[in-house]
């Protein structure tokens, strides 16, 4: 096999490959026999049909299989022989292929950037002097209470930290919100909707205005939509909500005891505390090493200059756009909102 590599750009190469005639003919013979063993023709037992009959019917399929197999094997071998660090899939162009002749094809490939590693010894790295304390463990245990919280119905007014179960309808500029933003149905009306006080994930200031209200009470809540609100039609405007409080629920956190420990699969509180401490120690160690590694990488990047492969840049761009799409979708945005965010 003959292989030549021609640089096209800093991260692009043209790999020319020629597979000798003998290998091509051997591949044709092997694939033809495989087709012959599996072929079934009237009047012949499976695998006993004459070679000429198999070739007449399956010649095109045999050629396709031989080409696929030879190009795949030759390309892989060529990359290994030339020590190419290929990124992505090659663009294969057939030049010559037939029985009794060498196979010739070209592969346009993108490769990893080539550069000389600068001197890294002596790079300054700042290591955080972080000591784990009992207070850190206590805070972590407190955080474990939140996912196991329950909610108890209360016969009193809404207080800070409660959840208000509400029905609401919203308007903007005197019109139902869907008339201004047709896709914002969730902002127009909801029944039995849980609102935290203060609001953490819903509209800013919504939950705060429910503090002091009791079940059965109705209130008018106003919301100023931010200038960068996910639904552009509402950005910078004011929403007015007619809200009925259906129920008041108090969040009840479990005590830090053996029962909490068992809820997380630990034998008792002491075992849970030991496990939490170990996890925190691992986190501190990981963050310290990651910080050092990131500082070294930044230091090296400041000392080198190279072009990136187009496919790598494109993939990163698509990932950023995909993150934007998912973020907008999570916040209830429409397809039009997504397109605007892309721009």
N, C-alpha and C positions, 0 to 999 in steps of 0.2 A: 504494500500500500504506500502511495506517495502522498505526502501532505505538505502544503505550503501555507503560510500565514501572511496576509497582507494588512498592515494597519490602515484603517480608513479614517479614524478619528481617535482622540485620546482614550475613549472607552468603546470603540467599535473596531471589529476585525473581520476580514473576509478569509474564511478558511476554505481552501481548495483541496478537494480529496479525489484521488483516483484509486479505484480498486481494480486489481489486475484481472485479466480475462479468465484466468483459471478459477479464481474464487467465484466469479459471476457464473461460470458454467457449472461449477460444483453446486452452487446454491440453486440454480435452475433444476439440476438433476434431483437434488434432495426434495425440493418442494413438489416437483412433478410426481415423484414416487409417493409422497404423502397424499396428494390428490387422487392418485391411482388407487391407493389402498382404501380410500373412503368413498370413491365414486360408485354409483349404482346405475346400471343400464339394463334395460329389458333384454333377457336372453343370456345374461352373464351373472355369475355369482358375484356378490360384493367383493371388490378388490381384484377381480379377474378380467376386467374390461381391457381391451388392447390400448396400448400407450397412445397410438395415433388418435383413437376415438376420444380419449380423455383430453388430449391436447386441443382437438378441434372444438370441444365444448367449453373447456376451462382455461384456454390460453391466456385470456385477458386477466382472469382471477389469479392465475399462476404468476404472471408478470407483476401484478400489483403486490402480491405477497413477497416475491423475491426482492423487489425494489424496497419495500418497507423494511424487510429484515436486514438487507445489506446496508442501507443508508443508516439505520439505527445503530447497527454494530460498528460501522466504519466511523460514524460521527463520534460515538463514545470513545473509541480507541484513539481517534485523532486528538480529541480534547485532552486525554490523559497523556499522550506522547508529547504534546506541545506545552503541557503544564498550564493550560488556560483555565482561569477562574471565571467561568461563564455565569452571567446573571440572566435569568429568564430562559425562554425557549428560543431556539435558533430559527432563522428564516431560511428554509432550504430551497435551493433552486437546482433543478435537474439540468445537467448539460448533455449527458449522453448515457443511454441505457438501452441495451438490446443483447440478445444472445450472441456469443462469439466476439464480444467487444468489451473493453474495460468500462466500468461504471465511473462516470465523472459527475460530481455535483459540487455546488458551492454552498457554504453555510455562512450567512451573515449573523454575527453574534455580538452581544454586548458583554464586556468584561469588567471586572472590578477595577477601580482606579489603581494605577501604578505610581508609587512614590517611595522615596527613601524615608525610612523611619528616622526622625530627628533624635538627637540626644535627649534621653529622658532622665538620665541620672542627674540629680541636682535640682529637679523640679520641686518647688515648695508646695507642700500640702498641709492644710490646717486640719488638725484632728480635734474634734469637740471633746472636751473633758466632761463626759456625761456619767454621773453616778446614779444608779437606780436606788430609790428610797422606798420606805414603807408607804409613804404618802402616794407614790406612783402606783403601787399595788392597790391601795385603797380606792384610788380614782378609777382604776380599771375594773375593780369589783363593782363599784357604783354603776359604771357603764353597762355592766352585765345585767343589771336589774331592768333596764329599759325594755329590752326585747321580751321579757317575761311579764310585763305589766298587764294588769287587767283593768276593766272599766266598770265602775259601779254606778247605777242610776241614782241620782240624788234629787231630793225634793227641796231644792233651794235655788238661788240665783247662780248664774254662771260666774265662776271665779277664775283668776289667772291660773293657767295650767289645766283647766277643764277642757272637755270636748263638748261642743254644742251640736246637737243633731238638729238640722234645720231644713225647711223648705224655702226656696227663694226664687224670685224672678228678677231679671235685670233689664234695665233700659239705659240708653245713652242718647242724649240730645232729644229726649222725649219719645224715642222709638225703641221697640224691642231690639236687643243687641244684634240678633240675626239679620235684621234689615240693614245694618251697617256692615257687619262681618258675618256673612252667611254660614261660614264654617265653624263659628264660635258657639255651637249649640250648648256646650257645657257651661259657658259663661252666661247663658240666657235664662236657664231654668234647671232646677234640680230638686229632687225630693229625698228626704232622709239622708242628707249630705252631712258628713262629719267635718266640723271645722275646729281646728285647734285654737286655743287662746293663750298667747297671741298667735296669729297666723304664721306658720313656718313655710308651708308649701303652697298655700292658696293665695288669693289676692292680698297684697299688702294692706294692713289696717282693717281687713274685713272682720277677723275674729275679735280684735280689740274692742270694736264697737258693740259687741254682744255681751261684754262683761256687765253683770248686774241684771241681765234679763232672766226671767223664769220661763218654765215650760208653758206654752200657750200664749206667751207674749209676742207681739209683733213690733218690729223696729224697721226704720229706714236707714240703710247703710250706704254711705257714699265712698267710692273708691276712685282715686286718681291713678289712671293707667300711666305707667312710666313712658318716657319718650322713646325708649328702646323696647317697648312691649312686644312680645312675640307675635301678636296680631296687629299688624301695622295700621289697619283701619281704626283701631282704638287708641293708638299711641298718642299720649298727650291729652287725652280727653278724660271726662269724668263719667263714671258709671254710677247709677242709682239702683239700689237693690231693696226690694220689699221682702223682708225676712220674717219667717215665723219660727220661733224656737219650739221644737217638738219635744226635746228631751235634753236633760243636763247630765253629763257623765263625768265622774271624777276618775282620774288616772290613779290606780293603786299599784305602787311598786312593791314587789316582794321584799321581805327582809333579807339581809345578807346572812344566811345561815346554812345549815346542812341541806335543807330542802332545795335551796337555790343551787347549791353545789351538785346535788343529784340531778337537777333539771339539765345540767350541762354535762352529765355523765361522770362526775367525780364522786368518789366514795364519801367524802365529807368536806366541810369548809376548809379544813387545813390542807387537804389534797388539792382543792381548787385554788387556794392561795398559792401553793407551791407551783402549780401549773401555770398560773397567771404570771408569777414572777419569772419563771423560765421563759415564757413567751416574750415578756418584756425585755429580758436580757438578750434573747435572740434578735429582737427587733432593734435594740440599741446597737448590737454588734453589726447587724446587717446595714443599718443606716450609716454607721461609721465607715464601713468598708466601701459602701456605695458612694459616699461623699468623697472619699479619697480617690476612688476610681474616676468619678466624674471630673474632679479637679485635674487629674493627670490627663484625661482625654481632652479637656478644654485647653490645657497647656500645650498638648501636642498639636491640636487643630490650629492653634495660633501660629504654629511654626511651619505648617505645610499649606500648600495651595494646589488643589487639583479639581478637575471637573468630575461631575457625577454622571453616571449613566442615565440616559433619558428615561428608561423604563423605571428606574428607581425613583426619579423625581416624579414621574407620572403616578406611580403607585402611592407615594406619600401624599400627593395632591388629592388623589381619589379618597384616601383614608381621611384626610382633613374634611373633605366635602361630605363624606359619609357620616362623620361625627356631627357635622352641622345638621344634616338631615335628621339624624336620630334625636338630637337635642330639640330641634323644632317640633318634631313629632311628639316627643314626650310632653311638651308644653301645649299640645293641642293645635299647633299651627297647620295651615293648609298647604297644598302643593305650591300655590302661588307664593306663600310665605317662604317656603324652602327655596324656590328659585331666586327670590330677592336676597336671601341670606347667602346663596352661592356667589352672587355677584359681588 
